[in-house]
Amino acid sequence: MSEEEQAPGWDAIDEAMARIYGDQEPLHYASPLPMMLGGNDPLNGISAYRSEQPSPHWHLVTYGFSDLYEKEGNDPEYSGYGFELTMRLARQPEEDQPPAWAINMLQNMARYVFNSGNVFNSGDHLDANGPIMLDSDTKLTALAFITDPELGEINTPHGKVAFVQAVGITGDELQATQEWNTLGVLRVLAGTYPAYITDLERDSILNLPEAAQAIAEGSAREGSSTAFLYVDQLGWESSGGESDGGKLMLGAKQAAVVAKLLRARLLHGQPLSLVSGGLQVVLDTSDTPAVEQRESGVMFRLDRAGVEELGAKLVPVAGQVSLSALPQVVIEVMQTHIKDSDGNVVRTIG
């Protein structure tokens, strides 16, 4: 940034990176026409630094989630959305440029934030529904988020900015974050991949006995931190009349996840909410099983036997199941169709 441009937020990010990399000149990928000037790219740019520790990798940092030039957000404590994203990518000796897919992915994540208003915080996770590098055979199909271990949080003239690192994870690691918690799984991951470096060629840490045991013990000890599970396929049809019964519809992709979360939440005394659009389905424990119709959806109360029965019957196979504890309710598992970015069905579950 030149003195004429007056970008104190940008300068604060540069200063934070300089504390780690000294006078290293990063490779900077500026948007040809950022959104603030009428373009399609929300971020002003992304810088890439070469890091050698704990192993060679690219360290990417975004510019644009926070207020770079003037104070624009209404929250006096935080700058803009209150964070910038970082990512660490394994670097091969012959690489002189960071991978383009990662630059594009960070811009796409920014579009999601700018369009929805939803932000990324340490402890969040995101299912990409396919390889994080499109058209590749990587097993990394999701992202988890944790505070960047070197950058942390800074104070800028426009407020606080947290550096939130995006970490590529596998499908079963994503499920483990739901059954336990994201930060716990990532700390286990860091035992094998320090600094949460994303390596497209790696296998799941759940194939390592010690890591799998640590995650299983953590989930059994603490239960799941997933109080709300957002699902694409969810529906409730009341049978009407005097009955409190009806039909609960759930996608096959989520059926097995919900089954495990039931045990990890309800058997630890915590409710689980399934959310889709304006519908909320709450599952909780009670000595007396019951169904309660609500304005926003429905609540199911299950005793321990009912939790175990539903957990055993919810499998990713299309069909209908019933519960002895709630005979007035039918649960229909529907096929889930996974689509690519062009809308083509690439995989069917159930």
C-alpha positions in Angstrom: 0.0 0.0 0.0 1.3 3.5 -0.9 1.0 6.4 1.5 -1.5 8.0 -0.7 -4.0 5.1 -0.5 -4.5 5.3 3.3 -5.4 1.7 4.0 -4.8 1.3 7.8 -6.7 -2.0 7.9 -4.5 -3.4 5.1 -1.4 -2.1 6.8 -2.3 -3.9 10.0 -2.5 -7.2 8.2 0.8 -6.6 6.5 2.3 -5.8 9.9 1.0 -9.0 11.4 2.5 -11.0 8.5 5.8 -9.2 8.8 6.1 -10.3 12.4 6.4 -13.8 11.1 8.1 -13.4 7.7 10.2 -10.3 8.2 10.9 -8.6 4.9 9.8 -11.5 2.7 7.9 -10.1 -0.3 4.7 -12.1 -0.7 3.1 -13.1 -4.0 -0.1 -11.0 -4.1 -3.1 -11.9 -6.2 -5.2 -8.8 -6.5 -8.7 -8.9 -7.8 -8.8 -7.2 -11.2 -12.1 -5.6 -10.2 -13.2 -6.1 -6.6 -16.8 -6.0 -5.6 -16.4 -2.6 -4.0 -15.7 -1.2 -7.5 -18.5 -3.2 -9.1 -16.8 -6.5 -9.8 -17.6 -10.1 -8.8 -14.7 -10.6 -6.4 -15.5 -9.7 -2.7 -11.8 -9.8 -1.7 -9.4 -7.1 -2.7 -6.7 -9.7 -2.8 -4.9 -12.7 -1.3 -1.2 -12.9 -0.4 0.9 -16.0 -0.3 4.0 -16.4 1.8 6.6 -19.2 1.6 7.0 -20.9 5.0 9.5 -23.7 5.8 8.3 -24.7 9.3 7.1 -27.2 10.4 7.4 -28.3 6.7 7.4 -26.4 3.4 4.0 -24.8 2.7 2.2 -21.8 1.3 0.7 -19.5 3.9 -2.3 -17.6 2.3 -4.0 -14.6 3.9 -7.0 -12.7 2.6 -7.6 -9.0 2.4 -11.2 -7.9 2.4 -13.4 -9.5 5.1 -12.2 -6.7 7.4 -12.3 -2.9 6.8 -9.2 -2.2 4.8 -9.6 1.5 4.0 -12.3 3.2 6.1 -14.5 2.0 9.0 -17.6 0.6 7.3 -19.1 -1.8 9.8 -21.4 -0.7 12.6 -19.7 -2.7 15.4 -17.2 -0.5 17.1 -15.3 -3.5 18.5 -14.7 -5.4 15.2 -13.4 -4.4 11.8 -15.8 -5.4 9.0 -16.8 -9.1 9.5 -14.2 -9.3 12.3 -11.9 -11.8 10.6 -9.6 -12.7 7.7 -9.1 -16.2 6.4 -5.8 -17.9 6.1 -4.8 -21.3 4.7 -1.7 -23.4 4.8 -1.0 -25.6 1.8 1.7 -28.2 1.5 4.3 -26.9 -1.0 6.4 -29.1 -3.3 10.1 -28.1 -3.9 9.4 -27.2 -7.6 6.4 -25.0 -6.8 7.0 -21.3 -7.4 3.3 -20.3 -7.3 0.5 -21.2 -4.9 -2.2 -23.4 -6.4 -4.8 -21.4 -8.3 -7.7 -23.6 -6.9 -7.0 -22.3 -3.4 -7.1 -18.6 -4.5 -10.4 -19.3 -6.3 -11.9 -21.2 -3.3 -11.1 -18.4 -0.9 -12.9 -15.9 -3.2 -15.9 -18.3 -3.4 -16.0 -18.5 0.4 -16.0 -14.7 0.5 -19.0 -14.7 -1.9 -20.8 -16.9 0.5 -20.1 -14.6 3.4 -20.9 -11.4 1.5 -24.1 -12.8 0.1 -25.4 -14.6 3.3 -23.9 -12.5 6.1 -22.8 -15.7 7.8 -19.2 -15.6 9.0 -16.5 -18.3 9.7 -15.4 -18.7 13.3 -12.9 -21.0 15.0 -14.7 -24.3 15.6 -16.9 -24.1 12.4 -16.9 -26.7 9.6 -18.2 -26.7 6.1 -19.1 -29.6 3.8 -17.9 -29.0 0.2 -19.9 -32.0 -1.1 -16.9 -33.0 -3.2 -13.1 -32.5 -3.5 -12.0 -29.1 -2.3 -9.9 -29.0 -5.4 -12.4 -29.6 -8.2 -11.8 -32.5 -10.6 -9.2 -34.1 -8.4 -9.0 -37.4 -6.5 -8.2 -35.8 -3.2 -10.0 -37.2 -0.2 -10.4 -33.8 1.3 -14.0 -32.9 0.8 -14.7 -30.4 3.7 -13.2 -27.6 5.6 -12.7 -27.0 9.3 -11.8 -23.7 10.9 -9.5 -22.8 13.7 -7.6 -19.7 14.9 -4.4 -19.4 12.9 -1.7 -20.7 15.4 0.8 -17.9 14.5 -1.4 -14.9 13.8 -4.2 -15.2 16.3 -6.1 -11.9 16.6 -4.9 -8.3 16.1 -6.2 -4.8 16.9 -6.5 -2.5 14.0 -7.6 1.2 13.8 -11.0 -0.1 12.7 -11.4 -2.8 15.4 -10.4 -6.4 16.1 -9.5 -8.9 13.3 -9.2 -12.6 14.0 -7.2 -14.7 11.6 -9.3 -17.9 11.0 -7.4 -20.7 9.3 -9.3 -23.0 6.8 -8.2 -26.6 7.0 -9.0 -29.3 4.4 -10.5 -32.4 6.0 -11.9 -35.7 4.8 -15.5 -36.8 4.9 -15.1 -39.1 7.9 -13.1 -36.4 9.7 -16.1 -34.0 9.1 -18.4 -36.6 10.6 -16.0 -36.9 13.6 -16.2 -33.1 14.1 -20.0 -33.4 14.3 -19.9 -36.3 16.7 -17.3 -34.6 19.0 -16.2 -31.1 18.1 -14.1 -29.4 15.4 -11.3 -28.1 17.6 -10.8 -31.5 19.3 -10.5 -33.3 15.9 -8.2 -30.6 14.5 -5.9 -30.9 17.5 -5.7 -34.6 17.0 -5.0 -33.9 13.3 -2.1 -31.5 14.3 -0.3 -34.4 15.9 0.3 -35.8 12.4 0.0 -32.6 10.4 1.4 -29.7 12.5 0.2 -26.2 12.0 -3.0 -27.7 10.4 -1.3 -27.8 6.9 -3.7 -28.9 4.2 -2.1 -31.7 2.1 -4.3 -32.8 -0.8 -2.5 -36.2 -0.9 -3.1 -37.2 2.7 -5.3 -40.0 3.9 -7.8 -39.7 6.8 -6.3 -39.6 10.3 -9.1 -42.0 11.3 -7.0 -44.7 9.6 -4.3 -44.1 12.2 -5.3 -46.2 15.3 -4.0 -43.7 17.9 -5.8 -40.8 16.3 -9.0 -42.7 15.9 -8.9 -43.8 19.5 -8.3 -40.2 20.7 -11.3 -39.0 18.7 -13.5 -41.8 19.9 -12.5 -41.3 23.5 -13.1 -37.5 23.2 -16.6 -38.1 21.8 -17.5 -40.7 24.5 -16.2 -38.4 27.2 -17.6 -35.1 26.2 -20.4 -35.9 23.7 -21.0 -33.8 20.7 -20.9 -30.0 20.5 -23.2 -30.0 17.5 -26.4 -28.5 18.9 -27.7 -27.5 15.5 -27.4 -29.6 12.3 -28.3 -27.8 9.1 -29.6 -30.3 6.5 -30.8 -29.9 2.9 -33.5 -32.6 3.0 -35.8 -32.2 6.0 -39.6 -32.2 6.2 -42.5 -32.8 8.5 -46.1 -33.6 7.6 -48.6 -33.6 10.5 -51.3 -36.3 10.3 -53.7 -33.7 11.6 -56.8 -34.4 13.7 -56.4 -35.3 17.4 -53.2 -37.3 16.7 -49.8 -35.7 17.3 -48.3 -38.0 14.8 -47.1 -37.5 11.3 -44.2 -38.2 8.9 -40.6 -37.0 9.4 -38.6 -36.9 6.1 -34.8 -36.9 6.1 -32.2 -37.2 3.4 -30.1 -40.4 3.3 -26.8 -38.4 3.4 -27.7 -37.1 6.9 -29.4 -40.2 8.3 -26.2 -41.9 9.6 -24.9 -38.6 10.9 -28.1 -37.9 12.8 -28.0 -41.5 14.2 -24.6 -41.0 15.8 -25.4 -37.4 16.9 -28.5 -38.7 18.8 -26.3 -40.8 21.0 -23.6 -38.2 21.3 -26.1 -35.5 22.3 -29.2 -37.0 23.9 -27.4 -39.6 25.9 -25.2 -36.8 27.3 -28.3 -34.8 28.3 -28.2 -32.3 25.4 -30.9 -31.8 22.7 -30.3 -31.9 19.0 -32.0 -29.6 16.5 -32.2 -30.3 12.8 -32.8 -27.2 10.8 -33.7 -26.6 7.1 -35.2 -23.3 5.9 -37.9 -22.3 8.3 -38.4 -25.8 9.8 -36.8 -27.0 13.0 -37.0 -30.5 14.3 -35.9 -30.8 18.0 -35.0 -34.1 19.5 -34.7 -34.3 23.3 -34.9 -36.8 26.1 -37.8 -37.5 28.5 -39.0 -40.4 30.6 -42.3 -40.2 28.7 -41.9 -40.3 24.9 -44.1 -37.7 23.1 -44.5 -35.5 20.0 -45.1 -31.8 20.3 -46.2 -29.7 17.4 -44.6 -26.3 17.3 -45.1 -23.2 15.2 -41.6 -23.6 13.7 -41.8 -27.4 13.5 -41.9 -30.3 15.9 -40.3 -31.7 19.0 -39.7 -35.4 19.6 -39.1 -36.5 23.2 -37.5 -39.9 23.5 -36.5 -42.1 26.5 -33.1 -43.9 26.4 -34.5 -46.9 24.7 -36.1 -44.7 22.0 -32.8 -43.0 21.4 -31.1 -46.3 21.0 -33.8 -47.7 18.7 -33.8 -44.6 16.4 -30.0 -44.6 16.3 -30.1 -48.2 15.2 -32.8 -47.7 12.6 -31.5 -44.5 10.9 -29.3 -45.8 8.1 -28.5 -44.2 4.7 -31.0 -46.4 2.8 -34.2 -45.0 1.3 -37.3 -46.4 3.0 -39.6 -45.9 6.0 -39.0 -46.9 9.6 -41.2 -46.6 12.7 -40.4 -46.5 16.5 -42.1 -48.6 19.2 -41.9 -45.5 21.5 -43.7 -43.3 19.0 -45.9 -45.5 16.9 -47.9 -42.5 15.5 -44.7 -41.3 13.7 -43.3 -42.5 10.4 -39.7 -41.7 9.5 -39.0 -41.6 5.8 -35.4 -41.7 4.6 -35.2 -40.2 1.1 -32.5 -40.6 -1.5 -29.9 -37.8 -1.6 -28.5 -36.7 -5.0 -25.1 -35.1 -4.9 -24.6 -32.6 -7.7 -21.6 -30.9 -9.3 -21.3 -27.2 -9.8 -23.2 -27.5 -13.1 -26.1 -29.2 -11.5 -25.4 -32.7 -12.7 -26.0 -35.6 -10.4 -22.6 -37.2 -9.7 -23.6 -39.5 -6.8 -26.8 -40.9 -5.3 -27.0 -41.9 -1.6 -29.7 -44.3 -0.5 
